[in-house]
Amino acid sequence: MNGSADPRHKHALLLSALLGGVVLTSCETGMENRVSAPPSAPAILSQKTASTANLVDEAQRQPQFEPQVSRTQLIKKAALTLVVNSLDKSIQEVLAIAKQHQGDLLGLEDQKSPNNSARHTVSIQIRVPQNQLDTTLDKLTTLGSVQSRTITAEDVADQLVDNQARLRNLQKTESTLLGIMQRSGSVGDVLKVAQELSNVRQSIEQINAQLKSLQNQIAYSTITLKLEAAVSTTTSQRSLNSEVQETWNNSTYSLREFSFGLLRLGIWLIVYSPYLLLFGATIYGYTRLRKPNSRSINQVSEPPNTD
């Protein structure tokens, strides 16, 4: 009886051990699931993560402008003054020349004197590719008589290099700030980094605009053209009224000057009258003294009358 009880007792112990292992295994699995499950994140941190992702995407979409700078980068400008026979015809020819050389019209100013007392002039400003500047100027000089022609050049290579270096440094700062925003931190720290990132991006946009403007000025040259009419618009025929008025003014001016001249002469004579009287008296006395001597000489020289 003891022999038969022992096997049953062993089977019972084995079954109890198996059930205990299953229970322990299920408990450990539940505990592991509870430990590995993340806690519910606050809404603020979720918004921070979303905004950081948006900033990263925006930084990746932003164009990076890094121009290739050579040894010299010149901005060329030209000024030309011409005297032409017909302003209207010359304006049309200027526009045709600009279009022929891939240029654009930037401005046109018609300067006409209201009283027709000066030459009619027209100022035109055009922009052409820099490699077409000399050819365009040569064509424009054929439209009339050249009064002046100037060409100026400014080297902006140093400005381009400086702006490009500043742009690279700002882009590195932007990447660093984006990396800081991706880390965990308080809401205040995230807002401060976001504000600094906004300032850096504003500086990047300004430098990009400056670089694009310089590159545009290098690629295109500006020509300021001044056209002058060959003949003045002043009318050659004057009205009778203006002729009479001018004659009257000249005659009255001449009479006034003549009267003032006589008055000045009288004043001079009055001032020097003592000397004039003395001089006159001397001449008169000398003349009186010579008259008796002349009479006596005439009497001596006459022969006696024999009659």
Buried (B, 14 or more C-beta within 10 A) or exposed (E): EEEEEEEEEEEEEEEEEEEEEEEEEEEEEEEEEEEEEEEEEEEEEEEBBEBBEEBBEEBEEBEEBEBEBEEEBBBBBBBBBBBBEBBEEBBEBBBEBBEEBEBEEBEBEEEEEEEEEBBBBBBBBBBBBBEBBEBBBEBBEEBBEBEEEEBEEEEBBEBBEEBBEBBEEBBEBBEEBBEBBBEEBEEEBBEEBBEBBEEBBEBBEBBBEBBEEBBEBBEBBBBBBBBBBBEBEEEEEEEEEEEEEEEEEEEEEEEEEEEEEEEEEEEEEEEEEEEEEEEEEEEEEEEEEEEEEEEEEEEEEEEEEEE
